[in-house]
């Protein structure tokens, strides 16, 4: 009675799952290129990297303009003095004075050229290159994350297809066991074993479907937009498995030239070198030029007159002599920062070499694993066919058949995992190199 009740609930749950799956709207088709485009437009971390370029760009513009444009100022003033009446003070007559109003307006232009002004432009040009390389690195990281999760979704859907096949095969086994029991060739134990196996396959399919939905949610989280509701997405791209035809030394050399993270460190090193030049430029003289003119209007009582100031031009040279070693401190700090950046570049080059080599070895191993798992899957499939044939003719038992089926299922799962591990290792190698390889 308990076995029939359990079997009944399994049938009901299977029917409910099948009805719900059939009533879902059509899957949203999504290519890898579309996914990457969506991520570039909406991923928060990538958009933050893009926003960081603005300050560096405007700083370079400001430094460039400062080389050629003077400063300009326009100032004006107004003054009023009230009139005073005549007074006698200690026997002396103090005459009355009328009110006085004065207004003035002046224009001044100035220009200063110093070593700091010149080196400042080189510093911000290097900082802008570093910002661009940071953006390139963020873009490469984003594309790798999207590609890896896209592959995970493809893998989950492949596992779902395999789980659906397992449901169909266990249903056929249940039908066969029931038929043989009806004619007296098998016992009720065989039927119950087949029922349990069918129920386990149903649960496996439900879990596989849930895993597909979870991978969809993970993918759209990376894309930076809400996932469809329900999360039913069908990836449209396929990825062939090809023999890795790369040379490890060539990949390392390519990465040392193109890896955006390494390029960003080199740009920061270049900026640090300009900062050292700027610190040393404080020992150089500064050239200064200025020109100014103005006009003043004065009203006193009934009289009004204006004064015009002619253009006044001045040239000068400033040479700092003593600053209590503040320049020495700034030079030491700049040189220390440059040394730090030099070591950062060296450390990143070592990391690039190690990461590319490790990713290449992982890719080769993943490709070899696919071949081994393909052989295992073929052998397990053949063993399952033999066990099924023996069971049909009555020379095999249900335990032997179920064991062969579990082995075949696991071999198929391992083969799918090996294939997508290969593709993910390829994506990791591309990220380590810093550019697509296929």
C-alpha positions as CSV (number, residue, x, y, z in Angstrom):
1,X,0.0,0.0,0.0
2,X,2.8,2.4,0.9
3,X,4.6,1.7,-2.3
4,X,1.5,2.4,-4.4
5,X,0.9,5.6,-2.5
6,X,4.5,6.8,-3.1
7,X,4.2,5.8,-6.8
8,X,1.0,7.7,-7.1
9,X,2.5,10.9,-5.7
10,X,5.4,10.6,-8.0
11,X,3.1,10.3,-11.0
12,X,1.1,13.3,-9.8
13,X,4.3,15.4,-9.3
14,X,5.6,14.4,-12.7
15,X,2.4,15.3,-14.4
16,X,2.2,18.7,-12.6
17,X,5.8,19.5,-13.6
18,X,5.2,18.5,-17.2
19,X,2.0,20.6,-17.4
20,X,3.8,23.6,-15.8
21,X,6.8,23.2,-18.2
22,X,4.5,22.9,-21.2
23,X,2.6,26.1,-20.2
24,X,5.7,28.2,-20.1
25,X,6.0,31.0,-22.7
26,X,8.6,30.5,-25.5
27,X,12.2,30.7,-24.4
28,X,14.0,34.0,-24.9
29,X,16.7,33.4,-27.5
30,X,20.0,35.0,-26.6
31,X,23.3,34.9,-28.5
32,X,26.7,35.5,-26.8
33,X,27.2,38.7,-28.8
34,X,23.8,40.1,-27.6
35,X,24.7,39.1,-24.0
36,X,28.0,41.0,-24.2
37,X,26.4,44.0,-25.7
38,X,23.8,44.1,-22.9
39,X,26.5,43.8,-20.3
40,X,28.5,46.6,-21.7
41,X,25.5,48.9,-21.5
42,X,24.3,47.9,-18.1
43,X,26.9,46.1,-15.9
44,X,27.5,48.4,-12.9
45,X,31.2,47.6,-12.4
46,X,32.0,48.2,-16.0
47,X,30.0,51.5,-16.1
48,X,32.0,52.6,-13.0
49,X,35.3,51.9,-14.9
50,X,34.0,54.1,-17.8
51,X,33.1,56.9,-15.5
52,X,36.6,57.0,-14.1
53,X,37.9,58.2,-17.5
54,X,36.2,61.6,-17.3
55,X,38.4,63.2,-14.6
56,X,41.6,62.1,-16.3
57,X,40.4,63.3,-19.7
58,X,39.5,66.8,-18.4
59,X,42.7,67.0,-16.4
60,X,44.7,66.4,-19.6
61,X,42.6,69.1,-21.3
62,X,43.3,71.5,-18.5
63,X,47.0,70.8,-18.5
64,X,47.2,71.2,-22.3
65,X,45.3,74.5,-22.3
66,X,47.5,75.8,-19.4
67,X,50.5,75.5,-21.7
68,X,49.2,78.1,-24.2
69,X,46.5,80.2,-22.6
70,X,47.0,83.2,-20.3
71,X,45.1,84.0,-17.2
72,X,42.6,86.9,-17.4
73,X,40.9,88.9,-14.7
74,X,38.5,91.8,-14.8
75,X,38.0,93.9,-11.6
76,X,36.0,97.0,-10.7
77,X,35.2,99.1,-7.7
78,X,32.9,101.9,-6.4
79,X,33.6,104.4,-3.6
80,X,31.4,107.2,-2.2
81,X,32.4,109.9,0.3
82,X,29.6,112.0,1.7
83,X,29.8,115.9,1.7
84,X,30.7,117.8,4.9
85,X,29.6,121.3,6.0
86,X,31.8,124.2,7.1
87,X,32.9,124.2,10.7
88,X,35.0,126.3,13.1
89,X,37.5,124.4,15.1
90,X,39.6,126.3,17.7
91,X,39.0,129.5,16.0
92,X,39.8,128.2,12.5
93,X,37.3,128.0,9.7
94,X,37.2,124.5,8.1
95,X,35.6,124.9,4.6
96,X,32.8,122.6,3.4
97,X,33.7,119.7,1.0
98,X,31.3,118.3,-1.6
99,X,30.6,114.6,-1.9
100,X,33.0,112.4,-3.9
101,X,32.1,109.4,-6.0
102,X,34.7,107.3,-7.7
103,X,34.5,104.2,-10.0
104,X,37.2,102.1,-11.5
105,X,37.6,99.2,-13.9
106,X,40.8,97.3,-14.7
107,X,41.7,94.4,-17.0
108,X,44.8,92.2,-16.4
109,X,46.3,89.4,-18.5
110,X,49.0,87.1,-17.2
111,X,51.0,84.1,-18.4
112,X,53.4,81.9,-16.5
113,X,55.5,79.1,-18.0
114,X,57.3,76.7,-15.7
115,X,58.7,73.2,-15.7
116,X,55.8,72.0,-13.6
117,X,53.3,73.3,-16.3
118,X,55.1,71.4,-19.0
119,X,55.5,68.1,-17.1
120,X,52.0,68.2,-15.8
121,X,50.7,67.6,-19.3
122,X,52.8,64.5,-19.8
123,X,51.7,63.2,-16.4
124,X,48.0,63.5,-17.2
125,X,48.5,62.0,-20.7
126,X,50.0,58.9,-19.0
127,X,47.1,58.9,-16.5
128,X,44.6,59.0,-19.3
129,X,46.3,56.0,-21.0
130,X,46.2,54.2,-17.7
131,X,42.4,54.9,-17.5
132,X,41.9,53.6,-21.0
133,X,43.8,50.4,-20.2
134,X,41.8,50.0,-17.0
135,X,38.6,50.2,-19.1
136,X,40.0,47.6,-21.5
137,X,40.8,45.4,-18.6
138,X,37.4,45.8,-17.1
139,X,35.9,45.1,-20.5
140,X,37.9,41.9,-20.9
141,X,37.0,40.8,-17.4
142,X,33.3,41.5,-18.1
143,X,33.3,39.6,-21.4
144,X,35.0,36.6,-19.8
145,X,32.5,36.6,-17.0
146,X,29.6,36.7,-19.5
147,X,31.1,34.0,-21.6
148,X,31.8,31.7,-18.7
149,X,28.2,32.1,-17.3
150,X,26.8,31.7,-20.8
151,X,28.7,28.4,-21.0
152,X,27.4,27.4,-17.6
153,X,23.9,28.0,-18.9
154,X,24.6,25.9,-22.0
155,X,26.0,23.1,-19.7
156,X,22.9,23.3,-17.5
157,X,20.6,22.9,-20.5
158,X,22.6,20.0,-21.8
159,X,22.3,18.3,-18.3
160,X,18.6,19.0,-18.4
161,X,18.3,17.3,-21.8
162,X,20.2,14.3,-20.4
163,X,17.9,14.2,-17.4
164,X,14.9,14.2,-19.7
165,X,16.3,11.3,-21.6
166,X,16.9,9.5,-18.3
167,X,13.2,9.9,-17.5
168,X,12.2,8.4,-20.8
169,X,14.6,5.5,-20.4
170,X,13.5,4.7,-16.9
171,X,9.9,4.8,-18.0
172,X,10.7,2.2,-20.7
173,X,12.4,0.1,-18.0
174,X,9.3,0.4,-15.8
175,X,7.0,-0.7,-18.7
176,X,9.3,-3.6,-19.4
177,X,9.4,-4.8,-15.8
178,X,5.6,-4.5,-15.5
179,X,5.1,-6.5,-18.7
180,X,7.5,-9.2,-17.6
181,X,5.8,-9.4,-14.2
182,X,2.4,-9.7,-15.9
183,X,3.6,-12.8,-17.8
184,X,5.3,-14.2,-14.7
185,X,8.9,-13.7,-15.9
186,X,9.8,-11.2,-13.2
187,X,8.8,-10.5,-9.6
188,X,7.2,-7.5,-8.0
189,X,10.6,-6.6,-6.6
190,X,11.7,-5.8,-10.2
191,X,8.6,-3.6,-10.7
192,X,9.2,-1.7,-7.4
193,X,12.9,-1.2,-8.3
194,X,11.9,0.2,-11.7
195,X,9.4,2.5,-10.0
196,X,12.0,3.9,-7.6
197,X,14.4,4.4,-10.5
198,X,11.7,6.3,-12.4
199,X,10.9,8.5,-9.4
200,X,14.6,9.3,-9.0
201,X,14.8,10.3,-12.6
202,X,11.8,12.5,-12.2
203,X,13.5,14.3,-9.3
204,X,16.7,14.6,-11.2
205,X,14.8,16.3,-14.1
206,X,13.2,18.7,-11.7
207,X,16.6,19.6,-10.2
208,X,18.1,20.0,-13.6
209,X,15.3,22.4,-14.7
210,X,15.8,24.4,-11.5
211,X,19.5,24.6,-12.1
212,X,18.8,26.0,-15.6
213,X,16.7,28.8,-14.1
214,X,19.4,29.5,-11.5
215,X,22.0,29.9,-14.2
216,X,19.7,32.2,-16.1
217,X,19.5,34.4,-13.0
218,X,23.2,34.4,-12.6
219,X,23.8,35.4,-16.2
220,X,21.4,38.3,-16.1
221,X,22.9,39.5,-12.8
222,X,26.2,39.9,-14.7
223,X,24.4,41.5,-17.6
224,X,23.1,44.1,-15.2
225,X,19.4,43.8,-16.1
226,X,16.5,41.8,-14.6
227,X,16.0,38.3,-15.9
228,X,12.9,37.3,-17.9
229,X,10.0,36.1,-15.9
230,X,9.9,33.1,-15.9
231,X,13.7,32.7,-16.4
232,X,13.5,30.7,-19.6
233,X,16.4,31.6,-21.9
234,X,17.8,29.6,-24.7
235,X,21.4,30.3,-25.7
236,X,21.8,30.2,-29.5
237,X,25.6,30.0,-29.8
238,X,27.5,26.7,-30.1
239,X,31.2,26.2,-29.4
240,X,33.1,23.5,-31.2
241,X,35.9,21.5,-29.5
242,X,39.1,21.9,-31.5
243,X,42.6,20.7,-30.8
244,X,44.6,23.5,-29.0
245,X,47.1,24.6,-31.7
246,X,48.8,27.2,-29.6
247,X,52.4,27.5,-28.5
248,X,52.8,28.4,-24.8
249,X,55.8,30.7,-25.4
250,X,53.9,32.5,-28.2
251,X,50.9,33.0,-25.9
252,X,53.1,34.4,-23.1
253,X,54.8,36.9,-25.6
254,X,51.4,37.9,-26.9
255,X,50.1,38.5,-23.3
256,X,53.1,40.6,-22.4
257,X,52.3,42.9,-25.3
258,X,48.5,43.0,-25.1
259,X,47.3,42.2,-21.6
260,X,45.3,45.3,-20.6
261,X,46.0,45.0,-16.8
262,X,49.7,44.9,-17.5
263,X,49.4,47.8,-20.0
264,X,47.6,49.8,-17.2
265,X,50.5,49.1,-14.8
266,X,52.9,50.3,-17.5
267,X,50.9,53.5,-18.0
268,X,51.0,54.1,-14.3
269,X,54.8,53.6,-14.4
270,X,55.0,56.1,-17.2
271,X,52.9,58.6,-15.2
272,X,55.2,58.1,-12.2
273,X,58.2,58.9,-14.4
274,X,56.6,62.2,-15.4
275,X,55.9,62.9,-11.8
276,X,59.6,62.6,-11.1
277,X,60.4,65.0,-13.9
278,X,57.8,67.5,-12.4
279,X,59.5,67.3,-9.1
280,X,62.9,68.0,-10.6
281,X,61.5,70.9,-12.6
282,X,61.1,72.9,-9.5
283,X,64.8,73.7,-9.8
284,X,64.1,75.4,-13.1
285,X,63.3,79.1,-13.5
286,X,59.7,80.2,-14.3
287,X,58.9,82.8,-16.9
288,X,56.2,85.3,-16.2
289,X,54.5,88.0,-18.3
290,X,51.6,90.3,-17.5
291,X,49.8,93.2,-19.1
292,X,47.1,95.4,-17.6
293,X,45.1,98.5,-18.2
294,X,42.2,100.4,-16.5
295,X,40.1,103.4,-16.2
296,X,38.7,105.5,-13.3
297,X,35.8,107.9,-13.1
298,X,35.5,110.5,-10.4
299,X,32.6,112.8,-9.5
300,X,33.1,115.6,-7.0
301,X,30.2,118.0,-6.5
302,X,29.3,119.4,-9.9
303,X,32.6,118.3,-11.5
304,X,33.3,115.0,-13.2
305,X,36.4,113.7,-14.9
306,X,38.0,110.4,-15.8
307,X,41.5,109.0,-15.7
308,X,42.8,106.4,-18.1
309,X,45.6,104.1,-17.2
310,X,47.8,103.1,-20.2
311,X,48.8,99.4,-20.8
312,X,51.4,98.3,-18.5
313,X,53.5,95.3,-19.6
314,X,55.9,93.4,-17.4
315,X,58.3,90.5,-17.9
316,X,60.0,88.5,-15.2
317,X,62.0,85.4,-14.3
318,X,61.7,83.6,-11.0
319,X,64.4,81.3,-9.8
320,X,63.8,79.5,-6.4
321,X,66.9,79.5,-4.2
322,X,65.9,78.2,-0.8
323,X,62.8,76.3,0.3
324,X,64.0,74.4,3.4
325,X,64.5,71.2,1.4
326,X,60.8,70.9,0.4
327,X,61.8,70.2,-3.2
328,X,64.1,67.4,-2.0
329,X,61.2,65.8,-0.1
330,X,59.0,65.9,-3.2
331,X,61.7,64.4,-5.4
332,X,62.2,61.6,-2.9
333,X,58.5,60.9,-2.7
334,X,58.2,60.9,-6.5
335,X,61.2,58.6,-7.0
336,X,59.7,56.3,-4.4
337,X,56.4,56.2,-6.2
338,X,58.2,55.4,-9.4
339,X,60.1,52.6,-7.9
340,X,56.9,51.2,-6.5
341,X,55.3,51.3,-10.0
342,X,58.4,49.7,-11.5
343,X,58.0,46.8,-9.1
344,X,54.3,46.6,-9.7
345,X,55.0,46.2,-13.4
346,X,57.6,43.5,-12.7
347,X,55.2,41.7,-10.4
348,X,52.4,41.9,-13.0
349,X,54.6,40.5,-15.7
350,X,55.5,37.5,-13.6
351,X,51.7,37.1,-12.9
352,X,50.9,37.2,-16.6
353,X,53.5,34.6,-17.4
354,X,52.2,32.3,-14.7
355,X,48.5,32.8,-15.5
356,X,49.0,32.2,-19.2
357,X,51.1,29.1,-18.7
358,X,48.6,27.7,-16.1
359,X,45.6,28.5,-18.3
360,X,47.3,26.9,-21.3
361,X,48.1,23.7,-19.4
362,X,44.5,23.6,-18.0
363,X,43.2,23.9,-21.6
364,X,45.4,21.0,-22.9
365,X,44.4,18.8,-19.9
366,X,40.7,19.7,-20.5
367,X,41.0,18.7,-24.1
368,X,42.6,15.4,-23.2
369,X,40.0,14.8,-20.6
370,X,37.2,15.1,-23.2
371,X,38.8,12.2,-25.2
372,X,38.9,10.0,-22.0
373,X,35.4,10.8,-21.0
374,X,34.2,10.1,-24.6
375,X,35.7,6.6,-24.4
376,X,34.1,6.1,-21.0
377,X,30.7,7.2,-22.2
378,X,30.9,4.9,-25.2
379,X,32.0,1.9,-23.0
380,X,29.3,2.6,-20.4
381,X,26.6,3.0,-23.2
382,X,27.6,-0.4,-24.7
383,X,27.6,-2.1,-21.2
384,X,24.1,-0.6,-20.7
385,X,22.9,-2.0,-24.0
386,X,24.2,-5.5,-23.1
387,X,22.5,-5.3,-19.7
388,X,19.2,-4.3,-21.2
389,X,19.3,-7.1,-23.8
390,X,20.1,-9.6,-21.1
391,X,17.3,-8.3,-19.0
392,X,14.8,-8.6,-21.9
393,X,15.7,-12.2,-22.6
394,X,15.5,-13.1,-18.9
395,X,19.2,-13.8,-18.3
396,X,20.0,-10.7,-16.3
397,X,18.6,-9.2,-13.1
398,X,17.3,-5.7,-12.3
399,X,20.3,-4.8,-10.0
400,X,22.8,-5.5,-12.8
401,X,20.7,-3.4,-15.2
402,X,20.3,-0.5,-12.8
403,X,24.0,-0.5,-12.0
404,X,24.8,-0.3,-15.7
405,X,22.3,2.5,-16.1
406,X,23.8,4.6,-13.2
407,X,27.3,4.1,-14.7
408,X,26.1,5.1,-18.1
409,X,24.3,8.2,-16.8
410,X,27.4,9.3,-14.7
411,X,29.6,8.8,-17.8
412,X,27.3,11.1,-19.8
413,X,27.3,13.7,-17.1
414,X,31.1,13.6,-16.9
415,X,31.4,14.0,-20.6
416,X,29.2,17.1,-20.7
417,X,31.2,18.5,-17.8
418,X,34.5,17.9,-19.6
419,X,33.3,19.6,-22.7
420,X,32.2,22.7,-21.0
421,X,35.3,22.8,-18.7
422,X,37.3,22.9,-21.9
423,X,35.3,25.9,-23.2
424,X,35.6,27.7,-19.8
425,X,39.4,27.0,-19.7
426,X,39.6,28.6,-23.2
427,X,37.8,31.7,-21.9
428,X,40.2,31.8,-19.0
429,X,43.2,31.6,-21.4
430,X,41.8,34.4,-23.5
431,X,41.4,36.6,-20.4
432,X,45.0,35.8,-19.3
433,X,46.3,36.7,-22.8
434,X,44.1,39.8,-23.1
435,X,42.4,39.1,-26.4
436,X,40.2,36.5,-28.1
437,X,41.9,33.5,-29.5
438,X,39.1,32.0,-31.7
